[in-house]
Amino acid sequence: MNNFAGIGRIVSNLELRNTNNGNSVCQFTIAINEGYGDKERTDFIDCVAWNKRAEMICKYCDKGVKVAIEGKLQTDTYEKEGKKIKTTKVLVNEITFIEKIKSANNEPKEEIKKESDPFKEFGEEIEDLDDILPF
């Protein structure tokens, strides 16, 4: 099973690029903090998103925004100056915005509408169970 999940802050301004085939791509890095005080450390995780997801991330996110990402790890190797370099990145499948999204001029960006009540389909809430339960 190849699955990665992490919560962190985007460390740089985002740029949407297009491949020769016309696919949209957004590469970015998130900083994930762990521990506190003298034992605090930060891991920098390289991420890549494609097509509609890449467009959405570039539209709604800025540097410093806290996000949760889910995806799969992908390892690549390339050669530079005769040395083999190995890289690992996350291919983003899902992204969740953890805090209010800001634009460059610190104004709120377009809101993303999400279902506010995930249990809406189950009907009305029952407040007093004493009349219903047999015990």
RANOR-V975996 format. One record per pair of residues at least 12 apart in sequence whose ideal C-beta (glycine too) atoms are under 10 Angstrom apart, sorted by sequence separation. I is the first residue (numbers start at 1). J is the second residue. D is the distance in whole Angstrom. If there is no record, write none. Layout:
BEGIN
i=I j=J d=D
i=I j=J d=D
END
This chain:
BEGIN
i=14 j=26 d=6
i=15 j=27 d=8
i=31 j=43 d=7
i=32 j=44 d=8
i=57 j=69 d=9
i=75 j=87 d=7
i=76 j=88 d=8
i=97 j=109 d=10
i=14 j=27 d=9
i=15 j=28 d=9
i=30 j=43 d=9
i=31 j=44 d=6
i=32 j=45 d=6
i=74 j=87 d=9
i=75 j=88 d=5
i=76 j=89 d=8
i=14 j=28 d=6
i=30 j=44 d=8
i=31 j=45 d=8
i=74 j=88 d=7
i=75 j=89 d=8
i=12 j=27 d=10
i=13 j=28 d=9
i=29 j=44 d=5
i=30 j=45 d=5
i=73 j=88 d=6
i=74 j=89 d=6
i=97 j=112 d=7
i=12 j=28 d=7
i=29 j=45 d=7
i=30 j=46 d=9
i=73 j=89 d=7
i=74 j=90 d=8
i=96 j=112 d=10
i=11 j=28 d=8
i=12 j=29 d=7
i=28 j=45 d=10
i=29 j=46 d=5
i=30 j=47 d=6
i=72 j=89 d=10
i=73 j=90 d=6
i=74 j=91 d=5
i=97 j=114 d=9
i=10 j=28 d=6
i=11 j=29 d=5
i=28 j=46 d=8
i=29 j=47 d=7
i=53 j=71 d=10
i=71 j=89 d=9
i=72 j=90 d=7
i=73 j=91 d=8
i=96 j=114 d=9
i=10 j=29 d=7
i=11 j=30 d=7
i=27 j=46 d=7
i=28 j=47 d=5
i=71 j=90 d=4
i=72 j=91 d=5
i=9 j=29 d=10
i=10 j=30 d=6
i=11 j=31 d=5
i=27 j=47 d=7
i=28 j=48 d=8
i=47 j=67 d=9
i=49 j=69 d=9
i=70 j=90 d=8
i=71 j=91 d=5
i=72 j=92 d=9
i=8 j=29 d=9
i=9 j=30 d=6
i=10 j=31 d=8
i=26 j=47 d=8
i=27 j=48 d=5
i=28 j=49 d=8
i=69 j=90 d=6
i=71 j=92 d=4
i=72 j=93 d=7
i=8 j=30 d=4
i=9 j=31 d=5
i=26 j=48 d=7
i=27 j=49 d=8
i=47 j=69 d=6
i=49 j=71 d=8
i=69 j=91 d=10
i=70 j=92 d=7
i=71 j=93 d=5
i=7 j=30 d=8
i=8 j=31 d=5
i=9 j=32 d=8
i=25 j=48 d=7
i=26 j=49 d=5
i=48 j=71 d=9
i=69 j=92 d=5
i=70 j=93 d=5
i=71 j=94 d=7
i=6 j=30 d=7
i=8 j=32 d=4
i=9 j=33 d=8
i=25 j=49 d=7
i=26 j=50 d=8
i=45 j=69 d=8
i=47 j=71 d=7
i=69 j=93 d=8
i=70 j=94 d=4
i=71 j=95 d=9
i=6 j=31 d=10
i=7 j=32 d=7
i=8 j=33 d=7
i=24 j=49 d=9
i=25 j=50 d=6
i=26 j=51 d=10
i=67 j=92 d=9
i=69 j=94 d=7
i=70 j=95 d=8
i=6 j=32 d=5
i=7 j=33 d=9
i=8 j=34 d=10
i=24 j=50 d=7
i=25 j=51 d=8
i=28 j=54 d=10
i=48 j=74 d=8
i=68 j=94 d=8
i=69 j=95 d=5
i=70 j=96 d=8
i=23 j=50 d=6
i=24 j=51 d=5
i=26 j=53 d=8
i=27 j=54 d=9
i=68 j=95 d=7
i=69 j=96 d=8
i=23 j=51 d=6
i=24 j=52 d=8
i=25 j=53 d=10
i=26 j=54 d=4
i=45 j=73 d=10
i=46 j=74 d=10
i=67 j=95 d=6
i=68 j=96 d=4
i=22 j=51 d=10
i=24 j=53 d=9
i=25 j=54 d=5
i=26 j=55 d=8
i=28 j=57 d=7
i=67 j=96 d=7
i=68 j=97 d=8
i=24 j=54 d=5
i=25 j=55 d=10
i=26 j=56 d=9
i=28 j=58 d=9
i=66 j=96 d=10
i=67 j=97 d=6
i=68 j=98 d=6
i=11 j=42 d=10
i=19 j=50 d=9
i=23 j=54 d=8
i=24 j=55 d=5
i=26 j=57 d=5
i=66 j=97 d=8
i=67 j=98 d=6
i=24 j=56 d=10
i=26 j=58 d=5
i=65 j=97 d=7
i=66 j=98 d=4
i=67 j=99 d=9
i=9 j=42 d=10
i=11 j=44 d=7
i=16 j=49 d=10
i=24 j=57 d=10
i=25 j=58 d=10
i=26 j=59 d=10
i=28 j=61 d=8
i=31 j=64 d=10
i=65 j=98 d=8
i=66 j=99 d=5
i=8 j=42 d=9
i=11 j=45 d=10
i=24 j=58 d=8
i=61 j=95 d=8
i=65 j=99 d=7
i=66 j=100 d=10
i=67 j=101 d=9
i=8 j=43 d=8
i=14 j=49 d=10
i=26 j=61 d=9
i=28 j=63 d=9
i=30 j=65 d=10
i=31 j=66 d=10
i=57 j=92 d=8
i=60 j=95 d=9
i=64 j=99 d=9
i=65 j=100 d=9
i=66 j=101 d=10
i=8 j=44 d=9
i=18 j=54 d=10
i=30 j=66 d=9
i=61 j=97 d=7
i=65 j=101 d=6
i=6 j=43 d=8
i=8 j=45 d=7
i=10 j=47 d=9
i=17 j=54 d=9
i=30 j=67 d=7
i=32 j=69 d=10
i=60 j=97 d=7
i=65 j=102 d=7
i=16 j=54 d=6
i=30 j=68 d=9
i=53 j=91 d=10
i=54 j=92 d=8
i=57 j=95 d=6
i=64 j=102 d=8
i=6 j=45 d=6
i=8 j=47 d=10
i=16 j=55 d=6
i=28 j=67 d=9
i=30 j=69 d=7
i=53 j=92 d=6
i=56 j=95 d=8
i=62 j=101 d=7
i=63 j=102 d=10
i=14 j=54 d=9
i=53 j=93 d=8
i=57 j=97 d=10
i=61 j=101 d=7
i=62 j=102 d=6
i=4 j=45 d=8
i=6 j=47 d=9
i=16 j=57 d=8
i=17 j=58 d=9
i=28 j=69 d=10
i=46 j=87 d=7
i=48 j=89 d=6
i=49 j=90 d=9
i=50 j=91 d=8
i=53 j=94 d=8
i=60 j=101 d=5
i=61 j=102 d=9
i=62 j=103 d=7
i=63 j=104 d=9
i=16 j=58 d=4
i=46 j=88 d=7
i=47 j=89 d=6
i=48 j=90 d=7
i=49 j=91 d=8
i=50 j=92 d=8
i=53 j=95 d=7
i=59 j=101 d=10
i=62 j=104 d=7
i=4 j=47 d=9
i=14 j=57 d=7
i=15 j=58 d=7
i=16 j=59 d=8
i=45 j=88 d=9
i=46 j=89 d=4
i=47 j=90 d=5
i=48 j=91 d=6
i=49 j=92 d=4
i=60 j=103 d=9
i=14 j=58 d=5
i=45 j=89 d=8
i=46 j=90 d=7
i=47 j=91 d=8
i=48 j=92 d=7
i=49 j=93 d=9
i=62 j=106 d=10
i=65 j=109 d=10
i=13 j=58 d=10
i=14 j=59 d=9
i=45 j=90 d=6
i=47 j=92 d=5
i=14 j=60 d=10
i=49 j=95 d=7
i=10 j=57 d=9
i=14 j=61 d=6
i=62 j=109 d=8
i=13 j=61 d=10
i=14 j=62 d=7
i=47 j=95 d=9
i=61 j=109 d=9
i=13 j=62 d=7
i=14 j=63 d=8
i=60 j=109 d=6
i=12 j=62 d=10
i=13 j=63 d=5
i=59 j=109 d=8
i=60 j=110 d=7
i=10 j=61 d=6
i=12 j=63 d=6
i=13 j=64 d=10
i=14 j=65 d=9
i=59 j=110 d=8
i=60 j=111 d=9
i=10 j=62 d=7
i=11 j=63 d=7
i=12 j=64 d=10
i=60 j=112 d=6
i=10 j=63 d=6
i=11 j=64 d=8
i=59 j=112 d=10
i=9 j=63 d=8
i=10 j=64 d=7
i=9 j=64 d=6
i=10 j=65 d=5
i=9 j=65 d=7
i=10 j=66 d=8
i=56 j=112 d=8
i=8 j=65 d=10
i=9 j=66 d=5
i=10 j=67 d=6
i=8 j=66 d=7
i=9 j=67 d=8
i=7 j=66 d=7
i=8 j=67 d=7
i=10 j=69 d=10
i=7 j=67 d=7
i=8 j=68 d=8
i=29 j=89 d=9
i=30 j=90 d=9
i=6 j=67 d=9
i=7 j=68 d=5
i=8 j=69 d=8
i=29 j=90 d=10
i=6 j=68 d=7
i=7 j=69 d=8
i=27 j=89 d=8
i=30 j=92 d=10
i=5 j=68 d=7
i=6 j=69 d=6
i=5 j=69 d=7
i=6 j=70 d=8
i=28 j=92 d=9
i=4 j=69 d=8
i=5 j=70 d=5
i=6 j=71 d=9
i=30 j=95 d=10
i=4 j=70 d=7
i=5 j=71 d=8
i=26 j=92 d=9
i=3 j=70 d=7
i=4 j=71 d=6
i=3 j=71 d=8
i=4 j=72 d=7
i=2 j=71 d=9
i=3 j=72 d=6
i=4 j=73 d=5
i=2 j=72 d=4
i=3 j=73 d=8
i=4 j=74 d=10
i=1 j=72 d=9
i=2 j=73 d=6
i=2 j=74 d=9
i=4 j=88 d=10
i=6 j=90 d=8
i=4 j=89 d=10
i=5 j=90 d=9
i=4 j=90 d=5
i=3 j=90 d=10
i=4 j=91 d=9
i=4 j=92 d=9
i=5 j=93 d=10
i=2 j=91 d=9
i=4 j=93 d=9
i=5 j=94 d=9
i=7 j=96 d=9
i=9 j=98 d=9
i=3 j=93 d=9
i=8 j=98 d=9
i=9 j=99 d=9
i=7 j=98 d=6
i=13 j=104 d=8
END
